Amino acid sequence: MIYMFLTLFSVALVLYILSFFTKSRIQDLEEQIEEISLNTIQETYQLKKKMKVLEEELLIEEGPGPLYKESTSKPSSESEESSMGTRVLDLYQEGFTTKQIAEKTSMKEQDIFVTLRQYSSEKQRGVNS
C-alpha cells in the first residue's frame, strides 16, 4: 500500500512540475482574442478616418460651387451664353423635350434644366417689373 501511495505521489509531483513547462491553451486563446480585438479596433479607426475624409470632400464640393457640373463646351462670351439660353427657351416653348434640346444644342440635359429655370425666372421678373 505504501508503494502505491509513493507511486501516485511521485506521478502527481512529476505532472505538477510538467504543468509549469507546458503552455496553456487558454492563454493561447486569450492571446488570439486580444489580437483579433486589436485588429478590429485598428480597422474601425481606419474606416472612420476614411469616412471623415469622404465627408469633408463632399462638404467641399457642395459648398461654393454649383450643384451640377458645367458642360465642357462653354460659350466664350456672355452674349453667346444668353443667345444659347434664349435658344433653349425657344426650343422648349416650341414643344421639344429636354432630351431633344440637349441633342440639338450639344448640352447636358441637366444644363438644359438649369437654363430653363434661370431664363423662365428672368422672364417672370421682367414681366412683373
Chimera marker file (.cmm) of the C-alpha trace (Angstrom):
<marker_set name="trace">
<marker id="1" x="0.000" y="0.000" z="0.000" r="1" g="1" b="0" radius="0.5"/>
<marker id="2" x="2.839" y="2.385" z="0.778" r="1" g="1" b="0" radius="0.5"/>
<marker id="3" x="4.330" y="1.674" z="-2.665" r="1" g="1" b="0" radius="0.5"/>
<marker id="4" x="1.062" y="2.624" z="-4.277" r="1" g="1" b="0" radius="0.5"/>
<marker id="5" x="0.887" y="5.960" z="-2.379" r="1" g="1" b="0" radius="0.5"/>
<marker id="6" x="4.516" y="6.716" z="-3.203" r="1" g="1" b="0" radius="0.5"/>
<marker id="7" x="3.935" y="5.899" z="-6.883" r="1" g="1" b="0" radius="0.5"/>
<marker id="8" x="0.806" y="8.082" z="-7.020" r="1" g="1" b="0" radius="0.5"/>
<marker id="9" x="2.563" y="10.895" z="-5.162" r="1" g="1" b="0" radius="0.5"/>
<marker id="10" x="5.602" y="10.755" z="-7.483" r="1" g="1" b="0" radius="0.5"/>
<marker id="11" x="3.388" y="10.737" z="-10.615" r="1" g="1" b="0" radius="0.5"/>
<marker id="12" x="1.432" y="13.691" z="-9.226" r="1" g="1" b="0" radius="0.5"/>
<marker id="13" x="4.663" y="15.547" z="-8.468" r="1" g="1" b="0" radius="0.5"/>
<marker id="14" x="6.028" y="14.921" z="-11.991" r="1" g="1" b="0" radius="0.5"/>
<marker id="15" x="2.752" y="16.066" z="-13.582" r="1" g="1" b="0" radius="0.5"/>
<marker id="16" x="2.699" y="19.157" z="-11.354" r="1" g="1" b="0" radius="0.5"/>
<marker id="17" x="6.242" y="20.092" z="-12.416" r="1" g="1" b="0" radius="0.5"/>
<marker id="18" x="5.446" y="19.426" z="-16.102" r="1" g="1" b="0" radius="0.5"/>
<marker id="19" x="2.423" y="21.723" z="-15.893" r="1" g="1" b="0" radius="0.5"/>
<marker id="20" x="4.762" y="24.706" z="-15.379" r="1" g="1" b="0" radius="0.5"/>
<marker id="21" x="6.634" y="23.980" z="-18.603" r="1" g="1" b="0" radius="0.5"/>
<marker id="22" x="3.669" y="23.408" z="-20.890" r="1" g="1" b="0" radius="0.5"/>
<marker id="23" x="1.849" y="26.373" z="-22.409" r="1" g="1" b="0" radius="0.5"/>
<marker id="24" x="-1.768" y="26.749" z="-21.506" r="1" g="1" b="0" radius="0.5"/>
<marker id="25" x="-4.380" y="26.527" z="-24.247" r="1" g="1" b="0" radius="0.5"/>
<marker id="26" x="-6.426" y="29.141" z="-22.504" r="1" g="1" b="0" radius="0.5"/>
<marker id="27" x="-3.544" y="31.592" z="-22.711" r="1" g="1" b="0" radius="0.5"/>
<marker id="28" x="-3.286" y="30.894" z="-26.436" r="1" g="1" b="0" radius="0.5"/>
<marker id="29" x="-6.987" y="31.606" z="-26.863" r="1" g="1" b="0" radius="0.5"/>
<marker id="30" x="-6.746" y="34.776" z="-24.806" r="1" g="1" b="0" radius="0.5"/>
<marker id="31" x="-3.835" y="35.999" z="-26.933" r="1" g="1" b="0" radius="0.5"/>
<marker id="32" x="-5.743" y="35.240" z="-30.137" r="1" g="1" b="0" radius="0.5"/>
<marker id="33" x="-8.805" y="37.101" z="-28.870" r="1" g="1" b="0" radius="0.5"/>
<marker id="34" x="-6.658" y="40.088" z="-27.908" r="1" g="1" b="0" radius="0.5"/>
<marker id="35" x="-5.044" y="40.085" z="-31.337" r="1" g="1" b="0" radius="0.5"/>
<marker id="36" x="-8.409" y="39.919" z="-33.105" r="1" g="1" b="0" radius="0.5"/>
<marker id="37" x="-9.865" y="42.711" z="-30.983" r="1" g="1" b="0" radius="0.5"/>
<marker id="38" x="-6.835" y="44.923" z="-31.669" r="1" g="1" b="0" radius="0.5"/>
<marker id="39" x="-7.189" y="44.264" z="-35.404" r="1" g="1" b="0" radius="0.5"/>
<marker id="40" x="-10.868" y="45.181" z="-35.372" r="1" g="1" b="0" radius="0.5"/>
<marker id="41" x="-10.159" y="48.358" z="-33.410" r="1" g="1" b="0" radius="0.5"/>
<marker id="42" x="-7.484" y="49.350" z="-35.934" r="1" g="1" b="0" radius="0.5"/>
<marker id="43" x="-9.779" y="48.598" z="-38.874" r="1" g="1" b="0" radius="0.5"/>
<marker id="44" x="-12.667" y="50.604" z="-37.426" r="1" g="1" b="0" radius="0.5"/>
<marker id="45" x="-10.307" y="53.513" z="-36.770" r="1" g="1" b="0" radius="0.5"/>
<marker id="46" x="-9.098" y="53.422" z="-40.376" r="1" g="1" b="0" radius="0.5"/>
<marker id="47" x="-12.677" y="53.220" z="-41.678" r="1" g="1" b="0" radius="0.5"/>
<marker id="48" x="-13.735" y="56.169" z="-39.530" r="1" g="1" b="0" radius="0.5"/>
<marker id="49" x="-10.757" y="58.135" z="-40.814" r="1" g="1" b="0" radius="0.5"/>
<marker id="50" x="-11.672" y="57.371" z="-44.428" r="1" g="1" b="0" radius="0.5"/>
<marker id="51" x="-15.313" y="58.292" z="-43.784" r="1" g="1" b="0" radius="0.5"/>
<marker id="52" x="-14.237" y="61.610" z="-42.297" r="1" g="1" b="0" radius="0.5"/>
<marker id="53" x="-12.120" y="62.371" z="-45.391" r="1" g="1" b="0" radius="0.5"/>
<marker id="54" x="-15.017" y="61.476" z="-47.701" r="1" g="1" b="0" radius="0.5"/>
<marker id="55" x="-17.445" y="63.624" z="-45.710" r="1" g="1" b="0" radius="0.5"/>
<marker id="56" x="-15.048" y="66.565" z="-45.886" r="1" g="1" b="0" radius="0.5"/>
<marker id="57" x="-14.710" y="66.111" z="-49.655" r="1" g="1" b="0" radius="0.5"/>
<marker id="58" x="-18.484" y="66.072" z="-50.028" r="1" g="1" b="0" radius="0.5"/>
<marker id="59" x="-18.841" y="69.218" z="-47.947" r="1" g="1" b="0" radius="0.5"/>
<marker id="60" x="-16.179" y="70.979" z="-50.012" r="1" g="1" b="0" radius="0.5"/>
<marker id="61" x="-17.857" y="70.010" z="-53.287" r="1" g="1" b="0" radius="0.5"/>
<marker id="62" x="-21.296" y="71.158" z="-52.125" r="1" g="1" b="0" radius="0.5"/>
<marker id="63" x="-20.099" y="74.425" z="-50.648" r="1" g="1" b="0" radius="0.5"/>
<marker id="64" x="-19.259" y="77.273" z="-53.028" r="1" g="1" b="0" radius="0.5"/>
<marker id="65" x="-19.680" y="75.578" z="-56.415" r="1" g="1" b="0" radius="0.5"/>
<marker id="66" x="-22.851" y="74.879" z="-58.359" r="1" g="1" b="0" radius="0.5"/>
<marker id="67" x="-24.797" y="71.695" z="-57.699" r="1" g="1" b="0" radius="0.5"/>
<marker id="68" x="-24.232" y="70.458" z="-61.230" r="1" g="1" b="0" radius="0.5"/>
<marker id="69" x="-21.144" y="70.028" z="-63.337" r="1" g="1" b="0" radius="0.5"/>
<marker id="70" x="-20.765" y="72.524" z="-66.109" r="1" g="1" b="0" radius="0.5"/>
<marker id="71" x="-20.534" y="71.250" z="-69.647" r="1" g="1" b="0" radius="0.5"/>
<marker id="72" x="-17.128" y="71.147" z="-71.291" r="1" g="1" b="0" radius="0.5"/>
<marker id="73" x="-18.261" y="73.318" z="-74.176" r="1" g="1" b="0" radius="0.5"/>
<marker id="74" x="-18.670" y="76.741" z="-72.561" r="1" g="1" b="0" radius="0.5"/>
<marker id="75" x="-19.657" y="79.772" z="-74.615" r="1" g="1" b="0" radius="0.5"/>
<marker id="76" x="-16.823" y="82.239" z="-74.914" r="1" g="1" b="0" radius="0.5"/>
<marker id="77" x="-18.816" y="85.346" z="-74.006" r="1" g="1" b="0" radius="0.5"/>
<marker id="78" x="-21.964" y="86.369" z="-72.166" r="1" g="1" b="0" radius="0.5"/>
<marker id="79" x="-23.763" y="87.270" z="-75.388" r="1" g="1" b="0" radius="0.5"/>
<marker id="80" x="-23.280" y="83.746" z="-76.706" r="1" g="1" b="0" radius="0.5"/>
<marker id="81" x="-24.425" y="82.394" z="-73.360" r="1" g="1" b="0" radius="0.5"/>
<marker id="82" x="-27.590" y="84.480" z="-73.378" r="1" g="1" b="0" radius="0.5"/>
<marker id="83" x="-28.317" y="83.582" z="-77.002" r="1" g="1" b="0" radius="0.5"/>
<marker id="84" x="-27.884" y="79.904" z="-76.100" r="1" g="1" b="0" radius="0.5"/>
<marker id="85" x="-30.282" y="80.400" z="-73.194" r="1" g="1" b="0" radius="0.5"/>
<marker id="86" x="-32.902" y="82.060" z="-75.364" r="1" g="1" b="0" radius="0.5"/>
<marker id="87" x="-32.459" y="79.339" z="-77.988" r="1" g="1" b="0" radius="0.5"/>
<marker id="88" x="-33.028" y="76.668" z="-75.348" r="1" g="1" b="0" radius="0.5"/>
<marker id="89" x="-36.084" y="78.506" z="-74.055" r="1" g="1" b="0" radius="0.5"/>
<marker id="90" x="-37.456" y="78.928" z="-77.600" r="1" g="1" b="0" radius="0.5"/>
<marker id="91" x="-36.986" y="75.247" z="-78.382" r="1" g="1" b="0" radius="0.5"/>
<marker id="92" x="-38.720" y="74.314" z="-75.145" r="1" g="1" b="0" radius="0.5"/>
<marker id="93" x="-41.647" y="76.605" z="-75.922" r="1" g="1" b="0" radius="0.5"/>
<marker id="94" x="-41.897" y="75.020" z="-79.376" r="1" g="1" b="0" radius="0.5"/>
<marker id="95" x="-42.562" y="71.700" z="-77.628" r="1" g="1" b="0" radius="0.5"/>
<marker id="96" x="-39.230" y="69.918" z="-77.743" r="1" g="1" b="0" radius="0.5"/>
<marker id="97" x="-38.328" y="67.741" z="-74.775" r="1" g="1" b="0" radius="0.5"/>
<marker id="98" x="-35.237" y="68.479" z="-72.713" r="1" g="1" b="0" radius="0.5"/>
<marker id="99" x="-33.565" y="65.392" z="-74.149" r="1" g="1" b="0" radius="0.5"/>
<marker id="100" x="-34.171" y="66.610" z="-77.718" r="1" g="1" b="0" radius="0.5"/>
<marker id="101" x="-32.927" y="70.088" z="-76.828" r="1" g="1" b="0" radius="0.5"/>
<marker id="102" x="-29.797" y="68.582" z="-75.292" r="1" g="1" b="0" radius="0.5"/>
<marker id="103" x="-29.114" y="66.677" z="-78.506" r="1" g="1" b="0" radius="0.5"/>
<marker id="104" x="-29.673" y="69.758" z="-80.708" r="1" g="1" b="0" radius="0.5"/>
<marker id="105" x="-27.579" y="72.134" z="-78.612" r="1" g="1" b="0" radius="0.5"/>
<marker id="106" x="-24.929" y="69.577" z="-77.556" r="1" g="1" b="0" radius="0.5"/>
<marker id="107" x="-25.508" y="70.490" z="-73.914" r="1" g="1" b="0" radius="0.5"/>
<marker id="108" x="-26.142" y="68.180" z="-70.996" r="1" g="1" b="0" radius="0.5"/>
<marker id="109" x="-29.741" y="67.616" z="-70.027" r="1" g="1" b="0" radius="0.5"/>
<marker id="110" x="-29.015" y="68.906" z="-66.515" r="1" g="1" b="0" radius="0.5"/>
<marker id="111" x="-27.703" y="72.149" z="-68.056" r="1" g="1" b="0" radius="0.5"/>
<marker id="112" x="-30.941" y="72.426" z="-70.028" r="1" g="1" b="0" radius="0.5"/>
<marker id="113" x="-32.963" y="72.193" z="-66.798" r="1" g="1" b="0" radius="0.5"/>
<marker id="114" x="-30.832" y="74.865" z="-65.151" r="1" g="1" b="0" radius="0.5"/>
<marker id="115" x="-31.006" y="77.151" z="-68.186" r="1" g="1" b="0" radius="0.5"/>
<marker id="116" x="-34.780" y="76.785" z="-68.431" r="1" g="1" b="0" radius="0.5"/>
<marker id="117" x="-35.185" y="77.511" z="-64.747" r="1" g="1" b="0" radius="0.5"/>
<marker id="118" x="-32.904" y="80.543" z="-64.997" r="1" g="1" b="0" radius="0.5"/>
<marker id="119" x="-34.439" y="82.087" z="-68.104" r="1" g="1" b="0" radius="0.5"/>
<marker id="120" x="-38.035" y="81.371" z="-67.127" r="1" g="1" b="0" radius="0.5"/>
<marker id="121" x="-37.465" y="83.094" z="-63.777" r="1" g="1" b="0" radius="0.5"/>
<marker id="122" x="-35.802" y="86.038" z="-65.587" r="1" g="1" b="0" radius="0.5"/>
<marker id="123" x="-38.815" y="86.369" z="-67.917" r="1" g="1" b="0" radius="0.5"/>
<marker id="124" x="-41.179" y="86.312" z="-64.943" r="1" g="1" b="0" radius="0.5"/>
<marker id="125" x="-39.173" y="89.038" z="-63.219" r="1" g="1" b="0" radius="0.5"/>
<marker id="126" x="-39.197" y="91.067" z="-66.428" r="1" g="1" b="0" radius="0.5"/>
<marker id="127" x="-42.957" y="90.741" z="-66.746" r="1" g="1" b="0" radius="0.5"/>
<marker id="128" x="-43.589" y="91.623" z="-63.102" r="1" g="1" b="0" radius="0.5"/>
<marker id="129" x="-41.425" y="94.762" z="-63.132" r="1" g="1" b="0" radius="0.5"/>
<link id1="1" id2="2" r="1" g="1" b="0" radius="0.2"/>
<link id1="2" id2="3" r="1" g="1" b="0" radius="0.2"/>
<link id1="3" id2="4" r="1" g="1" b="0" radius="0.2"/>
<link id1="4" id2="5" r="1" g="1" b="0" radius="0.2"/>
<link id1="5" id2="6" r="1" g="1" b="0" radius="0.2"/>
<link id1="6" id2="7" r="1" g="1" b="0" radius="0.2"/>
<link id1="7" id2="8" r="1" g="1" b="0" radius="0.2"/>
<link id1="8" id2="9" r="1" g="1" b="0" radius="0.2"/>
<link id1="9" id2="10" r="1" g="1" b="0" radius="0.2"/>
<link id1="10" id2="11" r="1" g="1" b="0" radius="0.2"/>
<link id1="11" id2="12" r="1" g="1" b="0" radius="0.2"/>
<link id1="12" id2="13" r="1" g="1" b="0" radius="0.2"/>
<link id1="13" id2="14" r="1" g="1" b="0" radius="0.2"/>
<link id1="14" id2="15" r="1" g="1" b="0" radius="0.2"/>
<link id1="15" id2="16" r="1" g="1" b="0" radius="0.2"/>
<link id1="16" id2="17" r="1" g="1" b="0" radius="0.2"/>
<link id1="17" id2="18" r="1" g="1" b="0" radius="0.2"/>
<link id1="18" id2="19" r="1" g="1" b="0" radius="0.2"/>
<link id1="19" id2="20" r="1" g="1" b="0" radius="0.2"/>
<link id1="20" id2="21" r="1" g="1" b="0" radius="0.2"/>
<link id1="21" id2="22" r="1" g="1" b="0" radius="0.2"/>
<link id1="22" id2="23" r="1" g="1" b="0" radius="0.2"/>
<link id1="23" id2="24" r="1" g="1" b="0" radius="0.2"/>
<link id1="24" id2="25" r="1" g="1" b="0" radius="0.2"/>
<link id1="25" id2="26" r="1" g="1" b="0" radius="0.2"/>
<link id1="26" id2="27" r="1" g="1" b="0" radius="0.2"/>
<link id1="27" id2="28" r="1" g="1" b="0" radius="0.2"/>
<link id1="28" id2="29" r="1" g="1" b="0" radius="0.2"/>
<link id1="29" id2="30" r="1" g="1" b="0" radius="0.2"/>
<link id1="30" id2="31" r="1" g="1" b="0" radius="0.2"/>
<link id1="31" id2="32" r="1" g="1" b="0" radius="0.2"/>
<link id1="32" id2="33" r="1" g="1" b="0" radius="0.2"/>
<link id1="33" id2="34" r="1" g="1" b="0" radius="0.2"/>
<link id1="34" id2="35" r="1" g="1" b="0" radius="0.2"/>
<link id1="35" id2="36" r="1" g="1" b="0" radius="0.2"/>
<link id1="36" id2="37" r="1" g="1" b="0" radius="0.2"/>
<link id1="37" id2="38" r="1" g="1" b="0" radius="0.2"/>
<link id1="38" id2="39" r="1" g="1" b="0" radius="0.2"/>
<link id1="39" id2="40" r="1" g="1" b="0" radius="0.2"/>
<link id1="40" id2="41" r="1" g="1" b="0" radius="0.2"/>
<link id1="41" id2="42" r="1" g="1" b="0" radius="0.2"/>
<link id1="42" id2="43" r="1" g="1" b="0" radius="0.2"/>
<link id1="43" id2="44" r="1" g="1" b="0" radius="0.2"/>
<link id1="44" id2="45" r="1" g="1" b="0" radius="0.2"/>
<link id1="45" id2="46" r="1" g="1" b="0" radius="0.2"/>
<link id1="46" id2="47" r="1" g="1" b="0" radius="0.2"/>
<link id1="47" id2="48" r="1" g="1" b="0" radius="0.2"/>
<link id1="48" id2="49" r="1" g="1" b="0" radius="0.2"/>
<link id1="49" id2="50" r="1" g="1" b="0" radius="0.2"/>
<link id1="50" id2="51" r="1" g="1" b="0" radius="0.2"/>
<link id1="51" id2="52" r="1" g="1" b="0" radius="0.2"/>
<link id1="52" id2="53" r="1" g="1" b="0" radius="0.2"/>
<link id1="53" id2="54" r="1" g="1" b="0" radius="0.2"/>
<link id1="54" id2="55" r="1" g="1" b="0" radius="0.2"/>
<link id1="55" id2="56" r="1" g="1" b="0" radius="0.2"/>
<link id1="56" id2="57" r="1" g="1" b="0" radius="0.2"/>
<link id1="57" id2="58" r="1" g="1" b="0" radius="0.2"/>
<link id1="58" id2="59" r="1" g="1" b="0" radius="0.2"/>
<link id1="59" id2="60" r="1" g="1" b="0" radius="0.2"/>
<link id1="60" id2="61" r="1" g="1" b="0" radius="0.2"/>
<link id1="61" id2="62" r="1" g="1" b="0" radius="0.2"/>
<link id1="62" id2="63" r="1" g="1" b="0" radius="0.2"/>
<link id1="63" id2="64" r="1" g="1" b="0" radius="0.2"/>
<link id1="64" id2="65" r="1" g="1" b="0" radius="0.2"/>
<link id1="65" id2="66" r="1" g="1" b="0" radius="0.2"/>
<link id1="66" id2="67" r="1" g="1" b="0" radius="0.2"/>
<link id1="67" id2="68" r="1" g="1" b="0" radius="0.2"/>
<link id1="68" id2="69" r="1" g="1" b="0" radius="0.2"/>
<link id1="69" id2="70" r="1" g="1" b="0" radius="0.2"/>
<link id1="70" id2="71" r="1" g="1" b="0" radius="0.2"/>
<link id1="71" id2="72" r="1" g="1" b="0" radius="0.2"/>
<link id1="72" id2="73" r="1" g="1" b="0" radius="0.2"/>
<link id1="73" id2="74" r="1" g="1" b="0" radius="0.2"/>
<link id1="74" id2="75" r="1" g="1" b="0" radius="0.2"/>
<link id1="75" id2="76" r="1" g="1" b="0" radius="0.2"/>
<link id1="76" id2="77" r="1" g="1" b="0" radius="0.2"/>
<link id1="77" id2="78" r="1" g="1" b="0" radius="0.2"/>
<link id1="78" id2="79" r="1" g="1" b="0" radius="0.2"/>
<link id1="79" id2="80" r="1" g="1" b="0" radius="0.2"/>
<link id1="80" id2="81" r="1" g="1" b="0" radius="0.2"/>
<link id1="81" id2="82" r="1" g="1" b="0" radius="0.2"/>
<link id1="82" id2="83" r="1" g="1" b="0" radius="0.2"/>
<link id1="83" id2="84" r="1" g="1" b="0" radius="0.2"/>
<link id1="84" id2="85" r="1" g="1" b="0" radius="0.2"/>
<link id1="85" id2="86" r="1" g="1" b="0" radius="0.2"/>
<link id1="86" id2="87" r="1" g="1" b="0" radius="0.2"/>
<link id1="87" id2="88" r="1" g="1" b="0" radius="0.2"/>
<link id1="88" id2="89" r="1" g="1" b="0" radius="0.2"/>
<link id1="89" id2="90" r="1" g="1" b="0" radius="0.2"/>
<link id1="90" id2="91" r="1" g="1" b="0" radius="0.2"/>
<link id1="91" id2="92" r="1" g="1" b="0" radius="0.2"/>
<link id1="92" id2="93" r="1" g="1" b="0" radius="0.2"/>
<link id1="93" id2="94" r="1" g="1" b="0" radius="0.2"/>
<link id1="94" id2="95" r="1" g="1" b="0" radius="0.2"/>
<link id1="95" id2="96" r="1" g="1" b="0" radius="0.2"/>
<link id1="96" id2="97" r="1" g="1" b="0" radius="0.2"/>
<link id1="97" id2="98" r="1" g="1" b="0" radius="0.2"/>
<link id1="98" id2="99" r="1" g="1" b="0" radius="0.2"/>
<link id1="99" id2="100" r="1" g="1" b="0" radius="0.2"/>
<link id1="100" id2="101" r="1" g="1" b="0" radius="0.2"/>
<link id1="101" id2="102" r="1" g="1" b="0" radius="0.2"/>
<link id1="102" id2="103" r="1" g="1" b="0" radius="0.2"/>
<link id1="103" id2="104" r="1" g="1" b="0" radius="0.2"/>
<link id1="104" id2="105" r="1" g="1" b="0" radius="0.2"/>
<link id1="105" id2="106" r="1" g="1" b="0" radius="0.2"/>
<link id1="106" id2="107" r="1" g="1" b="0" radius="0.2"/>
<link id1="107" id2="108" r="1" g="1" b="0" radius="0.2"/>
<link id1="108" id2="109" r="1" g="1" b="0" radius="0.2"/>
<link id1="109" id2="110" r="1" g="1" b="0" radius="0.2"/>
<link id1="110" id2="111" r="1" g="1" b="0" radius="0.2"/>
<link id1="111" id2="112" r="1" g="1" b="0" radius="0.2"/>
<link id1="112" id2="113" r="1" g="1" b="0" radius="0.2"/>
<link id1="113" id2="114" r="1" g="1" b="0" radius="0.2"/>
<link id1="114" id2="115" r="1" g="1" b="0" radius="0.2"/>
<link id1="115" id2="116" r="1" g="1" b="0" radius="0.2"/>
<link id1="116" id2="117" r="1" g="1" b="0" radius="0.2"/>
<link id1="117" id2="118" r="1" g="1" b="0" radius="0.2"/>
<link id1="118" id2="119" r="1" g="1" b="0" radius="0.2"/>
<link id1="119" id2="120" r="1" g="1" b="0" radius="0.2"/>
<link id1="120" id2="121" r="1" g="1" b="0" radius="0.2"/>
<link id1="121" id2="122" r="1" g="1" b="0" radius="0.2"/>
<link id1="122" id2="123" r="1" g="1" b="0" radius="0.2"/>
<link id1="123" id2="124" r="1" g="1" b="0" radius="0.2"/>
<link id1="124" id2="125" r="1" g="1" b="0" radius="0.2"/>
<link id1="125" id2="126" r="1" g="1" b="0" radius="0.2"/>
<link id1="126" id2="127" r="1" g="1" b="0" radius="0.2"/>
<link id1="127" id2="128" r="1" g="1" b="0" radius="0.2"/>
<link id1="128" id2="129" r="1" g="1" b="0" radius="0.2"/>
</marker_set>
